[in-house]
Amino acid sequence: MNDSGALLPWHVIRQDDNGNRYRVGRYPTRAEAQKVVDSLDDQGHKQLYWVERIGQTATMN
């Protein structure tokens, strides 16, 4: 059994204009995942990106 979620518990999530969500990548620390989000935001991507820990679900209202 492979429990890679324990080693890479932080996801970068992207939400497109239609509300569809996609996992961009998995990272061992929140700081590393946040660097990816910041880099994508700095490049002017129009999509919404955020960091989420495995087992958490973001609610967007």
C-alpha positions as CSV (number, residue, x, y, z in Angstrom):
1,M,0.0,0.0,0.0
2,N,1.3,3.4,-0.9
3,D,0.6,6.2,1.6
4,S,2.2,9.1,-0.3
5,G,-0.4,11.5,1.1
6,A,1.5,11.4,4.4
7,L,4.7,12.6,2.6
8,L,3.1,15.2,0.4
9,P,0.0,16.4,2.3
10,W,-0.2,19.9,0.8
11,H,-2.1,20.4,-2.6
12,V,-2.1,23.4,-4.9
13,I,-5.7,23.7,-6.3
14,R,-6.8,25.7,-9.3
15,Q,-10.3,26.7,-10.0
16,D,-11.3,27.7,-13.6
17,D,-13.9,30.2,-14.8
18,N,-16.6,27.4,-14.7
19,G,-15.9,26.5,-11.1
20,N,-14.1,23.2,-12.0
21,R,-11.2,22.4,-9.6
22,Y,-8.0,20.7,-10.4
23,R,-5.0,19.6,-8.4
24,V,-1.9,21.3,-9.7
25,G,0.6,19.5,-7.5
26,R,1.4,18.0,-4.1
27,Y,4.1,19.3,-1.7
28,P,5.6,18.3,1.6
29,T,5.1,21.7,3.3
30,R,2.6,24.5,3.1
31,A,5.4,27.0,2.5
32,E,6.5,25.1,-0.7
33,A,2.9,24.9,-1.9
34,Q,2.4,28.6,-1.2
35,K,5.5,29.5,-3.3
36,V,3.9,27.7,-6.3
37,V,0.6,29.7,-5.8
38,D,2.6,33.0,-5.5
39,S,4.6,32.2,-8.6
40,L,1.4,31.5,-10.6
41,D,-0.2,34.6,-9.3
42,D,2.9,36.7,-10.2
43,Q,2.8,35.4,-13.7
44,G,-0.6,36.9,-14.2
45,H,-2.7,33.7,-14.4
46,K,-6.4,34.6,-14.4
47,Q,-7.4,31.4,-12.5
48,L,-7.9,31.1,-8.8
49,Y,-5.2,29.1,-6.9
50,W,-4.9,28.1,-3.3
51,V,-3.2,25.7,-0.9
52,E,-5.2,22.9,0.7
53,R,-4.2,20.1,3.1
54,I,-5.2,16.6,2.2
55,G,-8.5,15.9,4.0
56,Q,-9.6,19.5,4.0
57,T,-12.1,20.9,1.6
58,A,-12.3,24.5,0.7
59,T,-15.8,26.0,0.5
60,M,-16.2,29.0,-1.8
61,N,-19.3,31.2,-1.2
